[in-house]
């Protein structure tokens, strides 16, 4: 599953990079929780929670339906 998540994150990264940010996959739990770290401009952006839930989580769940939730560390 980790490999499929990384592949899905590669689709998101260009959008984040356009604003000076990036995302790092930290962990995937056995119960389908994906833990990410937002980096660069995304790490301190006041809109990062919306980016995480409405953007990254939505795309990851489309690509990898086993994912239950995406959380930021």
Secondary structure, 3 states (H helix, E strand, C coil): CHHHHHHHHHHHHHHHHHCCEEEEEEEECCCCEEEEEEEEHHHHCCCHHHHHHHHHHHHHHHHCCCCCEEEEC
